[in-house]
Amino acid sequence: MIDSALMIAILVSAMRTATPLILAALGELVVEKAGCVNLGVEGMMLVGAVTGFAVGLTTGNFALAFMVGALAGAGFSLIYGVLVLVFQVNQYAAGLALTILGGGASAFWGQTWQGRNMRGLQPVELPVLSELPVIGVMFTRLDVVVYMALAATVIVGLILTRTRVGLILRAVGENHDSAHALGFSVVKVRFAAIAFGGAFAGMGGAYLSCVMTPLWIEGMTAGRGWIAVALVVFATWKPARLVLGAWLFGLVSVMQIHGQGLGLAVPSHVLAMLPYLVTILVLVLISRDATRIRLNAPGCLGKPFRPTA
Amino acid sequence: MTPRRTSIFLAAALGLGLAGPAAADDPLKIGFVYSSLIGDAGWTFQHDLGRLMLEEEFGDRVETAYVESIDGGADAERVIRQFASQDFGLIFGTSFNHMNPMARVAAQFPDIAFEHATGYTQDTNLAIYHTRAYESRYLVGMVAGLMGDSLGVVASYPIPEVLRGINAMTLGARSVNPDFTTRVVWISSWFDPGLERTAADALLDQGVDVLAHFTDSPAVVQAAEDREKYVVALGDMAQYGENAHLTALVYNWGPYYVERARMVLDGTWETANTWEGISADMMTIAPYNDSVPQDVRDAVDAKMEEIRSGAFHPFQGPLVAQDGTEKVADGELPDDGMLLSMDFYVEGVEGSLP
């Protein structure tokens, strides 16, 4: 019933579904590693989606579209940064406000771009890999952003674990008072992390509006920002697991759709719930102190920083 | 999570209108409550075309106003009440979610005419109206049957409205192509462009020729265009599918709005439960794609006239469900009660209901 061509189609679809999640979740992972929870991912994605689409449509240059989407997301995230780092506003409230504001602002600004059609970013053919038997065809049907998102995950993983910058970032996230005492600027590091998160959320949004469904409609992220937030916890703050989680999520959602089309009796509601169920399980686990450390949760996650000296 | 913008500003802006008793020669003020933005190319856009038709028809005799992005609940009630307290004579709620707020306000303003689309709560000053979309679905199904051999449907929720549409398209297609089959994918959402696209791609990967959708975004049309297949769309989305967009079912609220406004102007308005389609010009189909041959157009146009005149009903007997049971006997017409509670697939639809 499922031949190899269909298998490849499912994998391609799953990879495409996972890519905006990987981008947005990777950004959020860095933010959380620095000790902040930004629930504004959905809003930042929408801002990135509308600006990315506007630039893609007017210039036809998708590199520029993703760059502007990233810049817009980063700029927008600074609202959260100022609220949380300067005015010490509750992080969860500030993040929710960013989501609501992003939804409204993008819808307002996007009115001009609604109803416009665009030919999206097309797949590229990878040399060598595309000549492999059976799975080779897969490497002719994915776009460059899919690969770049994976590369970014590897790079971020290396930076976090193998470099001084990563060490400082983690120090700020684990114990901001100690980091402060050592002379690092907690506020600056967190600002940078938040902007990084905004940029990647913006690119995730741009992927939706420039590649997956090359159009702009208000609210088009349809909850993917929340899935990205959940994925970070699901991945226990580890970039490699984050990719696996996103792929699993993509595969599950594509499989249940294919299952329906093929008339298989798949309990689709159960499958669709699976990523969330695991997230809840992880949340329950990290609320127990002993396993918390093992699972990597940054020590100062969600706690406001008030410099003592 | 669907962000809902603050429509407070718009509602407050309406408050600037001068209050006071309406004189006989004052224009009739007509208010519209929309559930989304007009620019969505879908549901609200088509209602707004109706509003514009009202303005064109009556000119200075009417004055229209609308508030966008009102989902329901307290927001809707506030906006409807605002309209009512500013001497609006006729108020339309265009989304199912406006039903309860509108019923509450209507009870307090017995002299104002209220109209609610797609609901079921009626009152002496609250009329309800809806369209027989399945008539157009049958016609676009015929187009699909003449241009391809299988239909892939990106569906939202298995409610009677959607099942009527799936069945009507399948019946229309099989009337001209007896081996035609329909596959359905339920995505449990009215709006999720990414998921709509994934579902459309999945159906195309499984080999269907023509797509159809019940969801709001043009993502399905884009999928068909990208993969060089066909689509019969929901609302005219031709700009998203230059080659793929064969036709679409189109809601046409204008004639109804004009008729109801005329009744208010004449003082003959009374509550009603309207469920009309092609014969009342409330449903139609979008212009055909250039690739649709003349004989196909002729066949579909002829069927449209039969539906208009009442000579043909898409669900007329013999109507046989997927499991072989006879739902409408040969030579008989279905009653509206059965249509409104439809809970089965007809022959030709694959898979089982979720």
Contacts between the chains, C-beta under 8 A, distances in Angstrom:
chain1	res1	chain2	res2	distance
A	5	B	205	7.8
A	6	B	205	6.0
A	6	B	206	7.1
A	9	B	201	7.4
A	9	B	202	7.6
A	9	B	205	3.8
A	10	B	202	7.8
A	10	B	205	7.6
A	13	B	198	5.7
A	13	B	201	5.6
A	13	B	202	6.6
A	13	B	205	7.6
A	16	B	198	7.8
A	17	B	194	7.0
A	17	B	198	5.9
A	20	B	194	7.6
A	42	B	1	6.5
A	42	B	3	7.8
A	43	B	3	7.6
A	46	B	3	7.8
A	99	B	1	7.3
A	99	B	3	7.0
A	100	B	3	5.7
A	102	B	3	7.5
A	103	B	2	7.9
A	103	B	3	2.4
A	103	B	4	7.8
A	103	B	5	7.2
A	104	B	3	6.2
A	104	B	5	4.3
A	104	B	6	6.8
A	107	B	3	7.4
A	107	B	5	5.9
A	107	B	37	6.5
A	107	B	69	7.8
A	108	B	5	7.1
A	111	B	37	7.0
A	111	B	39	5.6
A	114	B	37	7.1
A	114	B	39	3.8
A	114	B	40	6.8
A	114	B	41	7.4
A	115	B	39	5.7
A	115	B	40	8.0
A	115	B	41	5.0
A	115	B	239	7.3
A	116	B	239	8.0
A	117	B	218	7.6
A	117	B	222	7.5
A	117	B	239	5.2
A	117	B	240	4.8
A	208	B	193	7.3
A	208	B	194	5.9
A	212	B	193	7.7
A	212	B	194	5.4
A	212	B	197	6.0
A	213	B	193	4.2
A	213	B	194	6.1
A	213	B	196	7.5
A	213	B	197	4.9
A	213	B	217	7.1
A	213	B	219	4.4
A	213	B	222	6.3
A	214	B	222	6.6
A	215	B	193	7.0
A	215	B	217	7.3
A	215	B	218	6.1
A	215	B	219	7.2
A	215	B	222	6.7
A	215	B	240	7.1
A	217	B	40	6.5
A	217	B	191	7.8
A	217	B	193	6.2
A	217	B	217	5.5
A	218	B	36	7.6
A	218	B	37	6.0
A	218	B	40	7.5
A	219	B	2	5.3
A	219	B	3	6.0
A	219	B	191	7.1
A	220	B	193	4.9
A	220	B	194	7.6
A	220	B	217	7.3
A	221	B	194	8.0
A	222	B	2	7.9
A	222	B	189	7.1
A	222	B	191	6.7
A	222	B	192	4.0
A	222	B	193	7.0
A	222	B	194	6.5
A	222	B	195	7.1
A	223	B	1	5.5
A	223	B	192	7.7
A	224	B	194	6.9
A	226	B	1	6.4
A	253	B	195	7.3
A	253	B	198	7.0
A	254	B	198	6.0
A	254	B	202	6.7
A	257	B	185	5.3
A	257	B	187	7.2
A	257	B	195	8.0
A	257	B	198	6.1
A	257	B	199	5.1
A	257	B	202	4.6
A	258	B	202	5.0
A	258	B	205	7.6
A	258	B	206	7.2
A	260	B	184	7.2
A	260	B	185	4.8
A	260	B	186	6.3
A	260	B	351	6.8
A	260	B	354	7.8
A	261	B	152	7.2
A	261	B	183	5.2
A	261	B	184	7.9
A	261	B	185	5.3
A	261	B	202	5.5
A	261	B	203	5.6
A	261	B	206	4.9
A	261	B	351	7.9
A	262	B	206	6.6
A	263	B	183	7.9
A	263	B	350	5.5
A	263	B	351	4.0
A	263	B	352	7.5
A	265	B	352	7.8
A	268	B	186	7.8
A	268	B	354	7.4
A	272	B	188	7.8
